[in-house]
Structures are given as structure tokens and as C-alpha cells.
């Protein structure tokens, strides 16, 4: 499985968007990277979709993944459908219920997508650490 947090040793930098766990409120200013890849008017890849993919990898269920990250089942399905439609190959495959129940799993494309997205976040945070710290110092 992939690492969930792209946290880098930065003062008051919030990478909680990198984790599908419930978010805690922090006091004071925070800086967050919110990388999005668009295709036309559609957000093809973004932090919510990555969080959802990570939760699916853990739970092997879109329903359980949505619940784990505080997202509605309907929204989760819409995001997965949208994600799969914008990629050359699907990131998630699902099996319908039956005697043993259904389930969802990431494809190799889905696993690669998470790894690349988190690596970009980490590298960006590392490259900008000094500027981000200085920027945060300007905020009350």
C-alpha cells in the first residue's frame, strides 16, 4: 500500500488533505497543496479522488471507503465513474454482490496514480519548504 501522508517537516503546514481519515482542526494559518489535473471542465484527478482511491485500497469497498472518509456513497460512485471515464484505463474495478459479496479494487493504474500523486505532493512540499514557512510567517 502507499503512504497516505505527504507531510514534510514544515512549520504549520497542513497535509491532512493527504489522508482520508477525519480531519482535525488546527489553530493558526496552514498551507496546503491541492493539485488537480483537469480535462476540459472536469477535474480528472484531485485530492478527493486520491483520498477515495486510498480508502478503496484499504477497504476493498466503495461503500466502506466513502464512509471512512465522510463521503456519501452516491458521491463516491460518481467520483469513481468520473475518474475511470477520464483515464485511458480504469483505476478501480468493481464486482457485483453475490454469494460472497461484491467488492472493489484498484487496478495497477489506480495504484500508480496514488503513488505518483503523493510523490508530486511530497516533492513540491520539499522544494517549497522555505518559501512556505516564510509565507506562513506573514499571516496572523
Buried (B, 14 or more C-beta within 10 A) or exposed (E): EBBBBBBBEBBBBBBBBBBBBEEEEEEEBBBBBEEEEEEEEEBBBBBBBBBBBBBBBBBBBBBBBBBBBEBEEEEBBEBBEBBBEBBEEBBBEBEEEEEEEEBBBBBEBBBEBBEEBBEEBBEBBEEBBEEBBEEBEEEE
